[in-house]
Amino acid sequence: MRLSKKAAGFVAAAAMFTMVVPATAAVASPRSTCYGGRVCLYAGFDYNRGQVDYWRDFMGDDANLIDNNWLNWDFSNSWRTMNNDTTSVRNRVGCAATLWQHPYYTGAHSTFTHNSNDGFLANNAVGNDRASSLDVWCR
């Protein structure tokens, strides 16, 4: 079967395009890394390992987590509220950060120094799935 010059050109261009464009790589999950200058919160223990990968990072205070939703592993909105749903934390913000039990920095709280991690908040005063505000102490 013979192709017209126009059809042959189209086939050649399509073949070049598929050879040049690499396959889409999977997006790396942020659960394994909390970048400098951020406090990272996770819905699952041990930074979501082996669980649904809901996470969120902050560079400053948030007085009420009820108006925040978790992000999925691919950075899309999960539509699941963060309020009373944090199980682990990593602090890379450069100063202390405090998780509070109630909105507007009230109730039981736990403070995490720079470069500290806690894979299971049940062993802290703020507790597991009880954080409602985040206070970052860089002033």
Disulfide bonds with the S-S distance in Angstrom:
Cys34-Cys40 2.11
Cys95-Cys138 1.69
